Amino acid sequence: MKWDRKAELAIVVLVAAFIMFFQLGHLPLLNPDEPVYAQTAREMLQTGDFISPRIYGDFWYDKPPMYYWLVAASFKLFGQNEFAARFPSALLAVCGVLVVYRFGKAIFGRRAGLIAALVLATSVEYFYLGKAAVTDITLTFFMTASLLLYLKGKYYPAYVAAGLAVLTKGPVAIVLPAAIVLAHLVWTRGFGEIKRIKLVSGTLLMLLVASPWYLAMYHFHGMDFVDTFLGFHNVTRFLKPEHPSGTLWYYYIPVLLLGFFPWSVFLGQAGKRIWQERKGLVGRELSFLVIWAGTVFVFFSLSQTKLISYILPMYPPLALLTGWYIDHCISREAVRSMFGEPVILLLLVFGLLEGGLIWGALAYLPALIPGAVLTGLVFGITAAGAWLAVKQGRAIRLVGVLTGGMLLFIAVLMTSLFPAAAPALSVKDVAADFKAQYDGQAPVYVEKFLRPGFAYYTEQPGKELTSINQVLDNMKSTSRPIYFVVKEKNYRSLPPAEQQELQLVAVADNVVVLRKE
């Protein structure tokens, strides 16, 4: 079926907007990251200081200010709530899909651009982070815009987008694009292009966009900012693991396979076809996208600190490559021969995911069982539709089935699975119980992991507990009433005598509020 340009654009916008905005504000902010960004933006508004980010009243050098600025603006528009905290991510996620659609059409043709946009919007990690109040979508949007503008020869806008990326994440937004461009020039032996990319004037333009905030921070905070932001949050975290998982060299292999699902089942065959077409009419573009995705993957695999969200910037080029590959198979009428194995793999992964979900619900969280059953129904319908589409040789129908299946999955996720799991991942409920009886005077100590959410939902940051042993120390050091907010398992690890001295004020989903008189 052929679509005109307006219909194509409407499909992309409606699919992406539904995915990102459906039930966006219906879940509490999840520990620990979402409340950090919401609380920092709130304190920007409270202090009127939009240069120096703060949290708990202290200067906060973890990230540049772009996402804090966006959330603060969203708070002014929509009020201080969960929807507003996530709105910038959701909006830029939709814009990122549109960017992929626009450039996919320009590079590979209309059908490939449409498929690439749908692939990106329905990839698990992309839509998950698009619905989260974190910086990753913002960085990915600006970095994607910068690299695609560069690929199409629009150099000055590319440098502006790069400057905005630097204001979002810091030096990594320079290092990664520079490495990608350099690696591509080496691969294609295109060093003559250096004369055309306006390197000097473009770099000055990028610095004009990004450097004022960095210079202002150095002016106000000096080497404390440099040592903490550049030294610890960038260099040290790259060289030393912040989390135990940072030592796993293969960490991002399963992350990629699950994060790019369901389209990851096509990556193996797409890679073979791309290699065969590397010297074809679009060989330069294909190699650039492969180098882009590969550089992101290798860079963060080498980093000793690893988080699931770090490789998000490789999903736009993977979506474009997948869109090109599916379109290429359609053009060659090779749907049955090329898509049979991926769909069999898809069926297997659906089965494994459903089995894991059922097992987790039965073993740990029975409230997930209704959602797990609905998920199984969605997976079954999607698998049957995908198999039928391949048997009929209808690749566009296969894309439609997978897109529709992911839309149904997101509906189940946001109405059943996440609402059942969210209370265990947020302190919103226990914070409400605390506020209802807090006298406003007694000191409050909060576990580090719980503190951002507790601060956001109570507007009472408390003091940080770095270990449960501090509870014992604080109990002995004062005769005044004192509160503790800790995970229930840590409370249960206290000696029975100390437990008896603590009054259980509130408990909600494995978090407890304790009071010592």
N, C-alpha and C positions, 0 to 999 in steps of 0.2 A: 504493500500500500504506500502511495506517495503522499507526502504532506507538504503544504506550502510553508513558507518561512514563518509566517505568523503562527500557524498551528504548531510547528516544531518548537518555537520559542515558548508558546503557552504550555506545552507538555513539560518542557524543562523547568519552567518557573513553578508550575503547579506541583510537580513531583517534589522538587527541592524544597519548596515552601512548606508543603505538608509534612515532609520528613523532619524538617528542622523546627517548625513552630508548633506541631501538634503536642498538646499537653506540656508546653515548655515550662510553664510556671507552676505546675501541679505537684512537683516533687520538692522536698526540702533540699537545701544546699548540702552536698555530700562531703563528708570529712575526707582529708583535711584541706584540699586545695581550693574548692569553690568558695568556702567562706573567707579564705585569705584575700582573694581578689575583691569580694564584696565588701569586706570590712575595711580594706585599704582605700577603696573608692569612697566609702562613707566618711572615713576620716579626712580625706581630701576635701570633701564638701564641708565638713564640720570646721576644719581649720582655715579653709580658704587658701591653702597652700597646694598649688598644683605642680610644683617643681619637685619637692622632696616627699616621696611617698612615706607614709607612716602606718604602723600597725601597733595597737595597744599604746598609742602615744609616743612610740619610739620610731626613729628613722629606720627605714626598711630598704635595703639595697639589693634585694633579691632580683628584681627585674626592672627594666626601663618602664616608662610610665604609660605607654600607648594603651594597653588594655584597661588600666586604672582610669585613664581619661575617658575612654569609651563607656565604661560602666558608670562613671560619675555623671556623664551626660544622659545616659539611659535612666539613671535614678531621678534626674531632674524631670525627665519626660513622663516616666511611668510610676514614680514612687520607689521607695526602697523595698523591693520584694524580689522573689526568686526569678520571675519573668524578666525583670529589668536587668538583673545580674547576668542572665544568659543571653539577653537580646543581641548584644554585639556579636557574639560568636555565631548565633543562628543566622543573623543577617549576612555576615561575611562568609559563612558557609554557603549560603545561597548564591552570593556574588561569585564565590570561587567556582561553583558549578557553571555559572554563566560565562565566566572567563574561559574555562575549559571548552565549553560549547562554541564560543566565538572563535577561539584560536584553532580548535579542532576542525571546524568548517574551513577555515582559511588554509590550513596545512594539508588536510587529508580529504576534504569534501564534506558535504552536508550530512550525509548519513553517518559517516564516521564521527563527526562532531556531536551529533545527537546521541549516538550510542555511548561515546566517551563521557558525556555529561551525565547520562543515566547511571553509568558504571560508578562514577565518582560519588554521586548523591546517595547511592544505595550500598556503598561499601561500609561494613560494620564500624570500623574505627572512625571513618570520616563523619558519619552521622552521629556517632556517640559523642565525639568531641565537639561537633557542631551544636549539640544540645547542652554543652557544659560551660560553666563560667571559668574558663582557663584560657591561657594565651595562645595555645597551639594553632587554632584555626586562624587567628589573626596573623601570626607569623607565616603560616602556609599560604594565606591569600596574597600577602604582599610579595613573598618570595616567588610564588607562581606567576603573578603578574609581571614581576621584574624579569624572570627568565624567559617567559614567552614573548614579552616585548622585545627583549634582546634577540631572540631567535628570528623575529620578523623585522629586525633592523630598526626598531623604534627605540633608539638608544637613550635619548634624554628622559622620556617617560620611564624607561627601565631603571635609570639611576635614581629617579625620584621614588619609585616603588622600593628600591633597595634601601634608600634612606629611611623610609617608613618602617621597613622590616628591622633595621638596626634600632629604631626607637621602640620596637616591640620586644626584641629578644637579646640584643647586644651583639658582640663580636661574631657569633656564629652566623649571623645574617650577612656578614661580609665574607667570612671564610668559606662557607659552603658554595655560594654562587661563584666566587672567584675560582675555586677549585674545579667546579663544573665547567665553566667557560674555558679555563686553561686546558683541562683534560680533553675537551672537545677539539680545541685548536690543535693540540698535539695529535689526536687521533686522525683528524682530517687534513693535517699539515696545512692548516689555514692561517699561518702566522701573518700573512699579509693583511688579514682582517683586523689586526690590531690597529692599523692606521685608520680604519673606518669606524671603530667603535667609540671614538671620542673619549679616550681613556682619561686624559688629564682634565678636560673641562667637565666630563661626566662625573669624575670622582669629586671634583670641587662642588658640583651640584648636589651630589649625595651628602657631602659633608655639610653643605649649607642647610639641608633638611635635618640631618641627624645631630650635628655637633652642638647646637646651642644648648640643648638640655644637658649634655655631658659636661660642657664647660661651666654651666651654671651649678651643677652638682659639685664639681671640683672647687668652684669658687666658694660655695657655702660649707662644704664638708671636707675638702682637702684630701689627704692620703687615706683617711678612714674610708671614704667612698671608693677610692681606687683599689685599696687592699681588699675590701670586702666584696665589691661587685666584680672586679676583674680578677683579683687574686683567688678568692674562695669560690664564688659562684660560677666562674668560668674555667680558670686554669686548674684549680685544685679538684673540682668535681669531675673534670675530664680525666685527670691523672689518678685519682683515688676514688674507690667506690663509696658512694653514700649509702647504698643498699646492698645486702648480700648478693642479690641477683646480678650486680655489676660485674661479678667475676665469671659469668657464663658467656663464653664467646658465641654460642649459638642462640642467645636470648631472642634475637629479633627474627629468627626463622619461623618459629610458631606464631610470633606476634604478627608477622607479615601474612602468613597463610590464613590466620583467623581474622586479622584486621581488614584484609582486602576481600574477604569472603562476601558473596559467593563467587566473585569473579576471579579469585586466585586459582580456581581449577583450570583456567585457560592459560595461565602464565607459562607453563612448560612448553606447550605447542606454539604459543605466541613467540617465545624466545627463539625457537628453531626457525620459524618463518621470518623473523626480523633479521636473523643472521644471513639467511638466504637472499634477502632483499637489501642488504646493506649497501650495495653499489647501484641500487635502482634509482628511480626518479626522486624518491623521498628518502634516500639513504642518509643524507645529512641530517634531516629532521629526526629520523628514527634513532640514529646514533646519539644525537644530543639528548633525547629523552631517556635512552638507556643509560647514558653516562650520568645524567641527572639523578635518576633513581638509584643507580649503583653507588654513586658518591655519598648520597645521604645514608644508605644502608651501611657502607663500610665505615664512614666517619663515626657513626654512633655505635657501631659494633666495637670499634677501637676504644671508644670512651669507656672509662671504668664505672661511671655512674650511668645507669640505664633506666629509662622509664618507658612504658608502653607508648606513650604519646610522642616520643622524640622522632620517630620515623614518619610521622604524618606527612611531611613535605615530599615524600616520594610517591604518594598516592595519586596526585594529579598527573605526573608523567606516566605512571602505570595505567591510569584510566585512558589516557590518550593512546597509548600503545595497544591496549585491549580493544578500544574502539576501532583503531586502524585494522587490527587483526580480524575482528569479526566482520567488518566491512569488506576486507580483502577476501575472506572466505565466501561471502555472499556473491561478490563479483565473479569469482571463479566457480560458483555453483558447487562448492565443496563442503556443504554443510554436514551431510551425513558422515562423510569420511573423516572430517576434522573435528567434529563436535561430539562424536560418540563416546570417546574415552573421557573427556571432561565431564560429561553428564553422568557417566557411571561413577566417577570420583565424587561428583556432587551428591549423588544418592548416598554414597558411603559416609560422607561428612555429615549430611543431614541426620543419618542414623546415629552416628557417634555423638553429635551434639545433643540430640534428643535423649539418648541414653544417659549422657552425663548430667543433663538437666533433671531428669527424673530421679537419678541416684542422689544428686545434691539435695533435691527437695525432700526426699524421703529420709535422708540421713541428717540434714541440718535445719531445713526450714520448710515445714509442711505447708505453710501458707503459700508456697510457690506451686503447689500441685495443680490447682486449676489453670494457672498460666502455662504450666508445663504441658498439660493436656492440649490446651488450645494451640500452643506452639507446635506440638506434634501434628495436629490437624493441618496447620498452615504448611509445615514442611512436606507433609504427604501430598497435599494438593499441588504444591509447587513442583515437587519431584515428578509427579505424574504428568503435569503440563509440560515440563521441560523434556521429558522422555518422548512425549507425543510430538512435540515441535520438531525434535531431531529426526524422528522416524518419518515425518512428513517433509523434511528438508527445508523447514521454515525458520531461518535464523532470526529474522526480525520478531517472529512470534516467540522464539526462545528468549530474546532480550525482554520482550514484553512480559512473559511469564515470570522471569526472574525479578524484574522490576516490581510487578504486582505482588509477587510473593514477599518481597522485602517490605513493601508498604503494609501488607497485612501483618507481617512480623512486628513492625514498628508499632502498629496499633495495639497488638497484644502486649508488647514490651512496656508501652507507656500506660496501659490501662490495667494490667494485671501483674506482670513480673516485677517491674520496678516499684510500684506501690507496695507490693508485699515485702520487698527487700529493703526499701529505702529507710524505714525506721531504724534498722540495725546499722545504717551507714551515716546517720545524722544524729545530732543532739537536740533537734528542734523540740521534741516532745519533753525530754527531761528538762530542757531550759525553761519551758513554759511552767512546769511544776515548780521549779526553783523560784522563778519570779513571783509566783503566787504567794510564797511565804517568806521570802528574803526580807530581812529588816533593813537592808541598805547600809549597815554599819560593819558587820563582822567581816573579817578578811576571808577571801575565797582563793583556794589553790586548785588549779586545773591541770590535768595531764596535758603534755605538749600536743599530742595528737588531737585532743578534743578542744583545745583552747580556741582555735579560730572560729569554729562553729558556735561555741559557747559565747564568745565575745559578740558575735554577730546577732545571735538571737536573744541575748540578755542585755546587751550594751554594757556588760560588766566583764572586762577582760580577765580579771583575777590575776593571780601570780602563777608562774609556771612551775609545775611539778615535773622534774626530769626522771624521777624514779619513785616507786612506791615507798621506799625507805624514808623519803622526805616526809611522808605522812606521820611516821613514828617520831621523827625529829621535831616536827612542828607541834605535835601533840604534847611533847615533853617541855617545849620551850615557852608555852603560854598558858595562862589560866583563863583567858578570854574565850568566848564562843568563836568557833572557827569552822569553815566549810571546806569540804574536799569534793572534787568532781573527778571520778576515776572510772576505769572499766571495771565491771563487776568481778571479772576473774582476778584482777589485781587486788581488789578489796578482799576477796576470799583467801588470798595468799597471806594476809596479815595474821599474826598470832591470834588465837581465840580471845585472849585477854584484851588485846587492843580493839578487836572487833566489838566486844561488849561495851567499850567506852564510847563507841560511835553510834549515833542515832541515824537510822536509815530514813532520810527525808524524802527521797524520790528515787524511783528506779524505772528505767524504760529501755528495753532492748539492749541489755548488757552494759548499760551505763548507770552509775549510781551517784547520788548526791548524799554526802555524809555530813553530819554536824556533831562537833564535840562541844559540849557545854563547858 
